[in-house]
Amino acid sequence: MIKTYFTFPCIAILDTNIILLIAQNKIKYDNVIETINGCIPSLILPIYNELKRIASENTERGRLALWSLNNLVSKLNMVRVEGDDIVKGDEAILHVINKLKDVTKIVVVTADMELKNKLIKNRIHVVWYREAKNGLESITF
């Protein structure tokens, strides 16, 4: 189901790595919800498509992606913006942020340190998985 982002004062975009960490049970979904502090947990189309691609692989990662599609994705708000079907990965997240930043607060939940650093540099609220502490940390602006 596609919901219009205008109705939400804050959305939290989960990236592929976080979704797979939830599937591995390294992060509890409830901890993500607690950390995003009232934001609507959301999925963008390019991340959904990436999960579908990974799920087609006969690997452990593929099985985790399939579990995510069957058990987690239905809990997330699907966010679509113009042109989001063209970009992939980190660029897709940055594309969506650029399209929505003037109409809603955005938080990105990631385990990708390169993406985390790009988000901080651009003053985007970010929650990240810190493996050394086996937990989530956040920075807000």
Secondary structure as the mmCIF struct_conf table of DSSP 4:
data_model
#
loop_
_struct_conf.conf_type_id
_struct_conf.id
_struct_conf.beg_label_comp_id
_struct_conf.beg_label_asym_id
_struct_conf.beg_label_seq_id
_struct_conf.end_label_comp_id
_struct_conf.end_label_asym_id
_struct_conf.end_label_seq_id
STRN STRN1 ILE A 2 ILE A 2
HELX_RH_3T_P HELX_RH_3T_P1 TYR A 5 THR A 7
BEND BEND1 PRO A 9 PRO A 9
STRN STRN2 CYS A 10 LEU A 14
HELX_LH_PP_P HELX_LH_PP_P1 ASP A 15 ASP A 15
HELX_RH_AL_P HELX_RH_AL_P1 THR A 16 ALA A 23
TURN_TY1_P TURN_TY1_P1 GLN A 24 ASN A 25
BEND BEND2 LYS A 26 ILE A 27
HELX_RH_AL_P HELX_RH_AL_P2 TYR A 29 THR A 35
TURN_TY1_P TURN_TY1_P2 ILE A 36 GLY A 38
HELX_LH_PP_P HELX_LH_PP_P2 CYS A 39 CYS A 39
STRN STRN3 ILE A 40 ILE A 44
HELX_RH_AL_P HELX_RH_AL_P3 LEU A 45 ALA A 55
TURN_TY1_P TURN_TY1_P3 SER A 56 SER A 56
BEND BEND3 GLU A 57 THR A 59
HELX_RH_AL_P HELX_RH_AL_P4 GLU A 60 ASN A 71
TURN_TY1_P TURN_TY1_P4 LEU A 72 LEU A 72
HELX_RH_3T_P HELX_RH_3T_P2 VAL A 73 LYS A 75
BEND BEND4 LEU A 76 LEU A 76
STRN STRN4 ASN A 77 VAL A 79
TURN_TY1_P TURN_TY1_P5 GLU A 82 ILE A 86
HELX_RH_AL_P HELX_RH_AL_P5 GLY A 89 LEU A 100
TURN_TY1_P TURN_TY1_P6 LYS A 101 VAL A 103
BEND BEND5 THR A 104 THR A 104
STRN STRN5 LYS A 105 THR A 110
BEND BEND6 ALA A 111 ALA A 111
HELX_RH_AL_P HELX_RH_AL_P6 MET A 113 LYS A 121
TURN_TY1_P TURN_TY1_P7 ASN A 122 ARG A 123
STRN STRN6 HIS A 125 ARG A 130
HELX_RH_3T_P HELX_RH_3T_P3 GLU A 131 LYS A 133
TURN_TY1_P TURN_TY1_P8 ASN A 134 ASN A 134
STRN STRN7 GLY A 135 ILE A 139
#
